[in-house]
Amino acid sequence: MIWVPADLSSSVIQELNELYLRVRNFPTASLCWNRAFLPEERNRLGELRKSYAELGVIGMWRALRGGSPIRAVLDIGRAIGLIDCIQHCRLTREVREECAPDMLSDSCKPIWNASRGELSFRGQLIRTIRLRAIPSNVQRILDAFERAGWPDTTQNPLPYGSRQLRDSVRSLNTGLLQIRFHSVAGGRQIRWMTSASSRSTPAEIRPETKGKNEKSREQ
């Protein structure tokens, strides 16, 4: 269990908790060992199983890279592909940490070619939209994101409220595997994220309370 700022929304706390539960096990430690740690870093830690038994995967990461426990959770998730650069930067900012400048490079963002009706992500065509003389709601959503430079969340561009947005998001998500769109803030906003951010586990991360000290390693 790790502590996070008390004023985070329940959805962010749940998202952080689910990531924490996914990174705290030995398979994740093995992935970090093989994919993320340099040979000299592995030498510093010694033997994988012994290091994991003594420190846990979060402690192993912090021993090499430093930072807070929650930052280690986010960096581990990014390093082994549980979250992408957009999610990493968004969650890093949520917990009052600094996001690396290169995390929001254009390669992390979708591209909407309105003249061809093509939505691409990481160099791959992921959806083709039938273009209409009067833009459809799906076109208007994609146009809004493209104009804004693909932030993770933008204002609902549709005129008739949350139900219209939910129906349009359902249509937009049809056949999409790499990314998904979601109606948020009671239908006032729309968010996109990668499909890797699926949620299935209960929350365990709790907001910090006054006088509590940050735990140095996961239990």
N, C-alpha and C positions, 0 to 999 in steps of 0.2 A: 504494500500500500504506500502511495506517495501523496504528498500534499500539494495542492494547487491554490491559486488566489481565490478568496472567498466570494468574489463578485462575478465569477464566471457563470454563464448560462448553464442550465441543466443539460442542454444538448451538447455543449462543448465538453462538460465534465464527463458525460457518457462517452463521447468520442475519444477523449484522452484515456479513459479507463479501459475501453475496449482495445486500444492500441497497447496499453500497458500489459494487459493480460496476454496479448499475443506475442510480446517480445520477451517476457520474463522466463522463458523455459530454455532447456538445454539445446533443442534444435536451433533456436535463434542464436545461442552462443556459438554453435558450430558454424552457422552461416556467417556470422561476423568474423569468426576466426579465419575462414577460408576466403571470404569475399572482401571484407573491409579492412582487416588488420594487415599491416605491412610485416615482412619477415622480422624486422627489428622489434616491432611491437609484440609479436608472438614470443620472441626471445625474452622480452621483459616480463611477460606474464608467466612464462615457464610452460607447464603442461596444461592442456585445455581443461580436462575434467577437474583437476585440482584447483585451477583458477576459478572455475565455475562454482565449485563447492565452497570456496572461501569467500568469493566476492559476489557471485551472481552475475548475470550478463550485464546488468546496469552498472554494477561496481567495476566490472572489467573495463567497460567503455570509459567510465569516468577516470579510472586509474591511468588510462592512456591519453584521453582527449580532454579531460577536465569537464567543467560545467556542472550544472545542477542536475538532480535526478530526473526531473521532467524533461529537461533539454536532452539528456541522454536517451530517454524513451523516444523522443521525436527523431533524433539523429539516427538511432538504430533502425527505426521504422523506415526512414528514408533510405538508409544504406542497403537494406535487404529487400526493398521494393514493396513494403506494406502500405506506404503512402508515397505520393509523388511530390514533386517540388512545390506545386501549388498548395496542396494540403499542409505540407511541412511549414511553409512560410506563413500561412494563415494561422495555424495552431501555435507556432512560435510567437507570433505577435499577440495572440490571445493570452499567453502566459507571461507576457511582458519581457520576452527575450528578443534579442536582435536577430533579424533574418539576414542571412548572407545575401549580398547584392546580386549574385548570379543565380539565385534560386528561381527568380521569376523571368527567366530568359524566354524568348519567343518560342523556343522549341518545346516549352512546357504547355503552351496554350493552343486551343483549337484555332482553326482558320475557316472562316465562312466566306466563300466566293459567291456573292449574291448574283453575279451575272450568269453563273453556270448552275447555281443551285447546289453547290457541293460543299459539304462540311468535312474537313480533314483534321486529323490529329496525329502529331508525331510523324508526319510524312505519309500517312495513309488516308485514303478516302474512306470515311466511315458512314456516310449517309448522303443520299441524293434526294433533294427536295424538288417536287414539281412546282415550277414557277408559274405564278398567275399574274394577270394584268393588275388586279387589285391584290396586294400581298396578303397571303394567308396569315393566320396568327402565328404559325410556326416560323414563317419568314420574318415576321416582325420581331419575334423573340431573338432570332439569330442576328438580325440587323442591329438590334439594341446592344447585344454583346460585342459585336464587331466594332461598332462605333465607339464603345467604351474601352476597347483594348483588352477585352476578356478578363475583367476582374472576376473573382470567384462568385460575387453576388452583384446583381444590378436591379434597378427598379422595374416593376412590372410595366411593360410598355402597352398592355392591352387596356381598352377603355371600360370593360364591364366587370371588373372585379375578380375575386379569388376563384369562383367556380369556373369562369372562362379560362383562367390561367391553368387550373388543375387539368381541365380537359385538354388544353393545348399541350401541356407538358407531357401528358400521357401519350398523345399522338407523336410528339417530338421524340420521345424515348423509344418508340417502336423500332426494334432492330438494332438499337445502339448497344454495343458491348463494352467499348473502351471508356465511355463517359456516360453520365446520367445527369438529368436536370431535375430540380426539385422546387416546388412552390414553398416559400418560407415567409416568416413574418406575417402570417395570416393572409397570404396572397398578395401582399404589397411588394414582395421581392421574389426574384428567381435566382437560384444558385445552381452552378454546375460543379461537378466533381468527378473524379475517376471512379470506375466501378470497384476499385480496390478498397474503397471505404465502406464496405458492407458492414452492417452491425448485427450482432447476434447474441451478445453476452451482457449480463447485468452489470450495473455500475458498482465499482468498489473504490475508485478515487473519490476522496471527500475534500470539500473546501477546508482550508486551514482555519484554525480559530486562534484568537489572541493568546499569546503565550506559548503556542506550540512551536517546537523547533523542527526544522526540516530533517527528515530521516536521511541518514548518510548512505544507506543501501537498501534495496528491496528485501523483504523478508520472505 
